[in-house]
Amino acid sequence: MVKVRAVLAGLMLTTMVTFAVPTAPALAAPVAVHVAADVVAQQTTDPGPRINPDENSKANQEKTKNKIIVGVLAAVLAAIVLWGRSVRRKKRKASS
């Protein structure tokens, strides 16, 4: 049983390391970009989106609500796992 656990732990570790190590960037030849001054139009207005504070606060409230829901679900699942382990431990002690 110990060997099985060691092998599984080793496989999990190698899988995690494989996906965690960033790959080397591909080396490509530099691309020369030529932009003519008369082709680019000058912007007369302020670029970028307009952020409405009311919409921003509503989005933050929704995000907070979603985080609370996920946190509660995680706590419930953790409680179910711990309860199941305690029941299984009690059954094991009773049978031996």
C-alpha positions in Angstrom: 0.0 0.0 0.0 2.9 2.3 0.8 4.5 1.7 -2.6 1.2 2.4 -4.4 0.8 5.7 -2.5 4.4 6.6 -3.3 3.9 5.9 -7.0 0.7 7.9 -7.2 2.3 10.8 -5.3 5.3 10.7 -7.8 2.9 10.7 -10.8 1.0 13.6 -9.4 4.1 15.5 -8.7 5.5 15.0 -12.2 2.2 16.0 -13.7 2.1 19.2 -11.7 5.7 20.1 -12.5 5.1 19.4 -16.2 2.2 21.8 -16.4 3.7 24.4 -14.0 7.0 24.9 -15.9 6.6 27.6 -18.5 7.7 26.7 -21.9 10.5 28.7 -23.6 9.2 31.4 -25.9 9.5 30.7 -29.6 12.3 32.6 -31.2 11.0 34.5 -34.2 12.7 36.9 -36.5 11.8 40.5 -35.6 9.1 42.0 -37.8 9.7 45.5 -39.1 6.6 47.7 -38.9 6.4 50.7 -41.2 3.6 53.2 -40.4 3.1 56.2 -42.5 2.3 59.4 -40.6 -0.5 60.4 -42.9 -2.2 57.0 -42.6 -2.8 57.1 -38.8 -5.7 59.4 -38.0 -5.4 61.5 -34.9 -8.0 60.9 -32.2 -9.7 64.1 -31.0 -11.7 62.5 -28.2 -10.5 60.7 -25.0 -9.9 57.1 -25.9 -11.2 54.3 -23.6 -14.4 53.2 -22.1 -16.6 55.4 -19.8 -17.1 53.7 -16.5 -20.4 54.4 -14.7 -19.9 54.2 -10.9 -23.4 52.7 -10.5 -22.7 49.8 -12.8 -19.3 49.3 -11.3 -20.7 49.0 -7.7 -23.4 46.7 -9.0 -20.8 44.5 -10.6 -18.8 44.4 -7.4 -21.8 43.4 -5.4 -22.6 40.5 -7.8 -18.9 39.4 -7.6 -19.0 39.5 -3.8 -22.3 37.5 -3.8 -20.8 34.9 -6.1 -17.7 34.6 -3.8 -19.8 34.1 -0.8 -21.9 31.4 -2.5 -18.7 29.5 -3.5 -17.2 29.9 0.0 -20.4 28.5 1.6 -20.4 25.5 -0.9 -16.8 24.8 -0.2 -17.4 24.8 3.6 -20.4 22.5 3.2 -18.4 20.0 1.1 -15.5 20.1 3.6 -17.9 19.4 6.4 -19.4 16.4 4.5 -16.0 15.0 3.9 -14.9 15.3 7.5 -18.2 13.8 8.8 -17.8 10.9 6.4 -14.3 10.2 7.6 -15.4 10.3 11.2 -18.2 7.8 10.5 -15.8 5.5 8.6 -13.3 5.7 11.5 -16.0 4.8 14.0 -17.1 1.8 11.9 -13.5 0.6 11.6 -12.9 0.8 15.4 -16.2 -1.0 16.0 -15.4 -3.8 13.6 -11.9 -4.4 15.1 
